[in-house]
Amino acid sequence: MFDISSKTNSARCATAVSILSVSPATIDLIKDGKIPKGDPLPVARVAAIQAAKDTSRIIPFCHPIPVEWVEVAFELSDSSVKSTVTVKNTYKTGVEVEAMTAASVAALTLYDMLKMVDEHLLISEIRLESKKGGKSAWKEKFTVPPRGAVVVMSDTIAAGKKSDTAGLAIVDRLKKDGVEVIDYRIIPDEPEQIASRFSKYSDADQLDLVITTGGTGLSPRDFTPEATAEILDREAPGIIQAAIAYGNERTPRAMLGRGKAGARGKTLIINLPGSRKGTEESLDALFPSVLHALKMIAGGGH
């Protein structure tokens, strides 16, 4: 199975359709309530709902997921029965396979109940009509790639006693999400140097985004939050809250983070933890949705 453990929950919805071709006489029997096995539509509705909930037991690599709402609607034409199934949930992965499985089972159930009165039944179509939700639905598009910088705050790494991995992970993630990384830099845990570097990125370089790693804990030399708060025009605490909430579900030590996030001028600055694991988890929590803040800072709408 595909690993979805790093994904965040989001609202998802999918609609699928199946079409069973039947004879006009069969349509008349359905409308008149004369199908020998009984009214096929309510039976097919229950079967579709059950199928949506049991999809992971039928499709081998489909994850067991919560199914929070299923709607089944039928449309009768002169020569077909169209089943439309909509499935909703709030989870880490989508519900399109659940919707298609439910639509398929609706058609099969109708087939089973109508076969004794119609020898020419044909399931002519099963398709996904629409889907929405997930991180891809919140991915931002920019006419000009945002310009960003990555700063590693660490006395040890700056002195060459340890290699950086967290900062490089940020660089890779920013490039993946379409950000042009203008500068990658390692500096010691010196508040004046940190504040000066951030101010330069915003005031002189006019970068769109600055992501930092390190110096956000409770060690004696952890000054990043204080240095960041000193130069911010406006804080955006929800960004850090989202990262910590995500991290707390994976390691209880995430609560010890003191990072800051906010805007200086038209530059978004975000402090992430110093460990590679903490940094990557924070990136998973924030991206790509946080990039919408760049448009807001530039004067765009919500």
C-alpha positions in Angstrom: 0.0 0.0 0.0 1.1 3.6 -0.6 2.3 5.3 2.6 -0.2 8.1 3.5 0.9 8.6 7.1 2.5 12.0 6.4 -0.6 13.4 4.8 -3.0 15.7 6.6 -6.8 15.3 6.7 -8.8 17.4 4.3 -12.4 17.5 3.1 -12.8 15.3 0.0 -15.7 14.5 -2.3 -16.1 12.3 -5.4 -19.0 11.5 -7.7 -19.2 8.4 -10.0 -21.7 7.2 -12.5 -22.8 3.8 -13.8 -25.3 3.2 -16.7 -27.2 0.0 -17.2 -28.8 -0.3 -20.6 -32.2 -2.0 -20.5 -35.2 -2.5 -22.7 -38.1 0.1 -22.7 -40.3 -2.7 -21.4 -38.1 -3.2 -18.4 -38.3 0.5 -17.6 -42.1 0.2 -17.6 -41.9 -2.7 -15.2 -39.7 -0.7 -12.8 -42.0 2.3 -12.9 -45.1 0.1 -12.4 -43.5 -1.9 -9.5 -43.8 -5.2 -11.3 -40.2 -6.6 -11.1 -40.6 -10.1 -9.6 -37.7 -9.6 -7.1 -39.2 -6.4 -5.9 -38.3 -2.7 -6.4 -34.7 -2.7 -7.5 -33.9 0.9 -6.8 -33.9 0.9 -3.0 -32.0 -2.4 -2.9 -29.4 -1.0 -5.3 -29.2 2.1 -3.1 -28.4 0.1 0.0 -25.9 -2.1 -1.9 -24.1 1.0 -3.2 -23.8 2.5 0.3 -22.5 -0.8 1.7 -20.0 -1.1 -1.2 -18.7 2.4 -0.5 -18.0 1.4 3.1 -16.4 -1.9 2.1 -14.2 -0.8 -0.8 -10.9 -1.6 1.0 -12.1 -5.2 1.4 -12.6 -5.5 -2.4 -9.8 -3.4 -3.9 -6.5 -4.7 -2.6 -4.4 -1.5 -2.4 -7.3 0.8 -1.4 -6.9 2.2 2.2 -9.5 1.6 4.8 -10.9 5.0 5.3 -13.9 6.7 7.0 -16.9 7.2 4.8 -18.9 10.1 6.2 -21.7 10.5 3.6 -23.0 8.6 0.6 -25.8 9.8 -1.7 -27.2 7.5 -4.4 -29.5 8.8 -7.1 -31.2 7.1 -10.0 -32.3 8.4 -13.3 -34.5 6.4 -15.6 -34.5 7.0 -19.4 -36.4 5.1 -22.0 -33.6 2.5 -22.3 -31.3 2.9 -19.3 -30.9 3.3 -15.5 -28.2 5.8 -14.5 -26.8 5.5 -11.0 -25.0 8.5 -9.6 -23.1 8.0 -6.3 -21.5 10.8 -4.3 -19.1 10.0 -1.4 -17.7 12.5 1.1 -15.1 12.3 3.9 -12.4 14.2 5.7 -9.3 12.2 5.6 -5.8 11.7 4.2 -6.8 10.2 0.9 -9.6 10.6 -1.6 -12.9 8.7 -2.1 -13.0 8.4 -5.9 -12.5 4.6 -5.8 -15.2 4.3 -3.1 -17.6 6.2 -5.4 -16.7 4.1 -8.4 -17.1 0.9 -6.5 -20.4 2.0 -5.2 -21.6 3.0 -8.6 -20.4 -0.4 -10.0 -22.2 -2.4 -7.3 -25.4 -0.3 -7.9 -25.3 -1.4 -11.5 -24.6 -5.0 -10.7 -27.4 -5.1 -8.2 -29.8 -3.7 -10.7 -28.5 -6.3 -13.2 -29.1 -9.1 -10.8 -32.7 -8.0 -10.0 -33.6 -7.3 -13.7 -32.0 -10.2 -15.5 -35.0 -12.5 -15.2 -37.1 -10.0 -17.1 -34.5 -8.7 -19.6 -32.0 -10.9 -21.5 -30.2 -7.9 -23.1 -28.9 -6.0 -20.0 -25.6 -4.2 -20.5 -23.5 -2.2 -18.0 -22.4 0.2 -20.6 -20.5 2.8 -18.5 -18.8 3.2 -15.2 -16.9 6.5 -14.8 -15.6 9.0 -12.3 -17.7 12.2 -12.8 -15.8 14.5 -10.5 -13.5 14.7 -7.5 -12.2 17.5 -5.2 -10.2 17.9 -2.1 -6.7 17.0 -0.9 -3.6 19.1 -1.1 -3.6 19.3 -4.8 -6.8 21.3 -4.6 -5.0 24.0 -2.7 -1.9 24.2 -4.8 -1.1 27.8 -5.8 -0.2 28.9 -9.3 2.1 31.8 -9.8 2.8 33.6 -13.1 6.3 34.4 -11.7 7.9 31.8 -9.4 8.2 33.1 -5.8 11.7 33.9 -4.7 12.9 32.5 -1.4 15.8 31.8 1.0 16.7 29.1 3.5 18.6 29.9 6.6 20.1 27.4 9.1 20.7 28.7 12.6 23.2 26.6 14.4 26.5 27.3 16.2 27.6 23.7 15.6 26.9 23.6 11.9 28.3 27.1 11.3 31.5 26.0 13.0 31.8 23.0 10.6 31.4 20.4 13.4 28.2 19.0 12.0 26.6 18.7 8.5 23.3 20.3 7.7 20.4 18.1 6.5 17.3 20.1 7.7 18.1 23.1 5.6 18.8 21.1 2.5 15.5 19.3 3.0 13.8 22.8 3.0 15.6 23.7 -0.2 14.4 20.5 -1.9 10.8 21.1 -0.8 10.7 24.7 -1.9 12.0 23.8 -5.4 9.4 21.0 -5.6 6.6 23.5 -4.8 7.8 26.0 -7.4 9.8 28.4 -5.3 13.1 29.7 -6.7 15.7 29.4 -3.9 17.9 32.5 -4.2 20.0 31.9 -1.1 20.9 29.0 1.2 22.9 30.1 4.2 24.2 28.8 7.6 24.7 31.3 10.4 25.4 30.9 14.1 22.8 31.5 16.8 23.5 35.2 17.2 20.3 37.3 17.5 21.8 40.4 15.8 23.1 38.4 12.9 19.7 36.6 12.5 17.7 39.8 12.6 20.1 41.5 10.2 19.9 38.7 7.7 16.1 38.6 7.8 15.9 42.4 7.3 18.2 42.2 4.3 16.1 39.5 2.7 13.0 41.6 3.1 14.1 45.2 2.7 17.0 44.9 0.2 16.5 41.6 -1.6 12.6 41.8 -1.5 12.3 38.1 -1.3 8.8 36.5 -1.1 9.6 33.8 1.4 12.2 33.0 4.1 12.2 29.6 5.8 14.5 29.0 8.7 15.5 25.9 10.7 17.1 25.8 14.1 17.1 27.8 17.3 13.5 27.5 18.1 13.7 25.4 21.3 14.5 26.1 24.9 18.3 25.7 24.8 20.3 28.7 26.1 21.4 29.6 22.6 18.0 29.3 20.9 17.3 32.9 19.9 15.6 32.5 16.6 12.0 33.3 17.8 13.1 36.4 19.6 15.2 37.7 16.7 12.3 37.0 14.3 9.7 38.7 16.4 11.9 41.8 16.6 11.8 42.4 12.8 8.3 41.2 11.9 5.6 43.8 11.1 2.8 41.3 11.6 2.7 37.8 13.1 0.8 34.8 11.7 0.6 32.5 14.7 -1.7 30.0 12.9 1.1 28.9 10.7 3.2 27.7 13.6 0.1 26.3 15.4 -0.6 24.2 12.3 2.9 22.8 12.3 3.0 22.0 16.0 -0.5 20.4 15.9 0.7 18.2 13.0 4.0 17.4 14.8 2.2 16.6 18.1 0.4 13.7 16.4 3.8 12.2 15.5 6.1 13.1 18.4 5.1 14.6 21.8 8.2 16.9 21.8 6.8 19.0 19.0 5.0 21.0 21.7 8.4 22.4 22.8 8.8 24.5 19.6 8.7 28.3 19.9 8.9 29.3 16.3 7.5 32.5 14.9 5.9 33.2 11.5 4.7 36.4 10.0 5.4 39.1 7.4 8.0 41.8 7.2 7.0 44.1 4.3 6.1 41.7 1.5 8.2 38.8 2.8 6.8 35.8 4.7 9.2 34.5 7.3 8.6 31.1 8.9 10.7 29.4 11.7 10.9 25.6 11.6 12.5 23.2 14.1 16.2 22.3 13.9 15.9 18.6 13.4 15.4 17.2 9.9 12.5 15.1 11.1 10.8 18.1 12.7 11.5 20.2 9.7 10.1 17.7 7.2 7.0 17.2 9.3 6.4 20.9 9.5 6.8 21.2 5.7 4.3 18.4 5.2 1.9 20.3 7.5 2.3 23.7 5.8 2.9 23.1 2.1 1.6 23.9 -0.4 -1.3 25.7 1.3 0.9 28.2 3.1 2.0 29.6 -0.2 -1.4 31.3 -0.5 -0.1 33.8 2.1 2.4 35.1 -0.5 -0.6 36.3 -2.7 -2.3 37.8 0.4 0.8 39.7 1.4 1.1 41.0 -2.2 -2.5 42.4 -2.0 -4.5 39.5 -3.4 -7.7 38.2 -1.9 -8.3 35.4 0.5 
